[in-house]
Amino acid sequence: MTIHDVAVLAGVSTGTVSKALSGRGQLREETRERVQAAAQQLGFRPNDLARSLLRGRTFTVGLLTSDSFGRFSIPLMQGIEDALGAGSVAVYLCDARGDRVRERHYIESLLSRRVDGIIVSGRRADPRPPLGVHPSVPVVYAYSQSTSPEDLAVVPDDVHGGRLAVDHLARAGRRRLAHVTGPARFEAVRLRLEGARQAAAEAGLDLPDERMLTGAWSEAWGREAAALLLAERRGADAIFCGNDQIARGVADALRERGARVPDDVAIVGYDNWELVAAATRPPLTSVDQGLERVGRTAAHLLLARIEGAGESGVRRLPCSLVVRESSGFTSLREHPPEPAP
Amino acid sequence: MTIHDVAVLAGVSTGTVSKALSGRGQLREETRERVQAAAQQLGFRPNDLARSLLRGRTFTVGLLTSDSFGRFSIPLMQGIEDALGAGSVAVYLCDARGDRVRERHYIESLLSRRVDGIIVSGRRADPRPPLGVHPSVPVVYAYSQSTSPEDLAVVPDDVHGGRLAVDHLARAGRRRLAHVTGPARFEAVRLRLEGARQAAAEAGLDLPDERMLTGAWSEAWGREAAALLLAERRGADAIFCGNDQIARGVADALRERGARVPDDVAIVGYDNWELVAAATRPPLTSVDQGLERVGRTAAHLLLARIEGAGESGVRRLPCSLVVRESSGFTSLREHPPEPAP
């Protein structure tokens, strides 16, 4: 099906078809309608590529990720897609796999394809070197941020996430808090701890150094840390964990050592990774980072940048808490404890 | 930076620049080189979009997935990217989320962007209705297949996967096989069982109906099935599981009921999903479906279709086995048992 077929059916020249479908040039309304009807009847698709050249925009954006693993990038992508109108702006996927040479190659490829802008996402939200593209190319970092203050980033609010977890444990009547989390070099670890300390101080809860344990982001570390807390009788009745895998390890080790969850010890995880949180015995109460919303917001801000808006800096979006059995709150809801002094 | 700047620097007209960079028209070699040098000096990017219009190809393909979840689509995407030369053909990501209206919308969007072809991937390999695009649009199904025999699909060989698992257990000296797997309506469940039965028959192993249990694809089902096998003394010394989550549930339930893995019962999982397989106690031996290779092969076949090659049907790629501790084979390697009669 070509422009020629449309011209024959509409009884006009191909130039007139071009005018009618591209919206350029002067035409009688009746002619334009006849051409459009003919195009529709024949199922002729106006060529988006050709049109985008005229408009100076391609209605494509690049999504450059280093999270091959997918756990964090999938909800991000869903949010980005939602914001970009499910197809009216197309997303090129580029997985740099944490490799700077691959990243450079992809950036060149995206620029030569004239994307309208680039979203950069990562496996963790720690600051990374800026992309190094010309300032005229709109860029937004999502679940990632750059070391340049002129860049624009959207990340979950880790301080808020830490506050939510501990505030919830305090309202569930717990007093002796422990925190088992990932490596201290992660910004997320430091910020979540900061939030946890704030909420603990406000609720009059205790979070001494001996109940604050950093290690790997793994179940094995969760089991090890729980064993340590029990064996040395550090007396925690609530454990806030830095991710759901750690929380699962903690729950398994406690159960296997005869401590009841949540009766003896309440647990809150982080990430609300359904596959882990729901499969844990008992299912995990967990902080949800709202990554879909992070993706959606980043895409909206990218569109604004493409239109020339100049916001920069780091935007931190609030988290939410998904309550399951591990925090012992569901039953308490019916008989709420006295508020903490 | 525009074509005009290049023309000024090279001392030629913009028409000559266009000829030199597009490769169209007659030009003296010396002139072409001067223009190219000027373009390079100024960092002028030839417009891929404009060039693709001339060549009739856009060097883009659409990846239409319904696996929002990402576990299966991520390795597929990596394979597809590798095959497409990491950026020389760009991939538009479209996540239809199992919704036919979204899928239709994305197909329209891909066609109007004139993609050279479409790869369709899914959350499971069962046959689905064909895309319903014009036969002139090249389509390949990856980890998915259509009900039309004219379509081309690449899927893992489930019969081979089932054979690998049971053959391994037989070589580890096991005699009394059980199979705990997902819902029987899945083609994968039927094919893996077929492979398991073939290998069992060849090795003289027993797989009676009472040790063949279908249920959900979950840890909870794995725990339930293991409890059943133990309580009713059905006497399995090896359990081949339909996925790693089931295998993990089986391993947990056996341990908690005092059965030693692998000493008393060997376990083989399926999917080789690192996060589950490596975190299980003991770590799971598991069948790897080779999804990266499925993605790579699908992309190569799509490129061949774009060039006009006509292969159709279902291509089944072999699986591999990743040996960890749960199957009790590592130690046996040093003291291999007598081959099964």
Interface residues (C-beta under 8 A of the other chain):
Chain A: R45 P46 N47 D48 L49 A50 S52 L53 T58 T60 L63 S68 F69 G70 R71 S73 I74 M77 Q78 E81 A86 G87 S88 A90 V91 Y92 L93 C94 D95 R97 R102 H105 Y106 E108 S109 L111 S112 R113 R114 S218 E219 A220 Q245 E256 L275 A279
Chain B: R45 P46 N47 D48 L49 A50 S52 L53 T58 T60 L63 S68 F69 G70 R71 S73 I74 M77 Q78 E81 A86 G87 S88 A90 V91 Y92 L93 C94 D95 R97 R102 H105 Y106 E108 S109 L111 S112 R113 R114 S218 E219 A220 Q245 E256 L275 A279
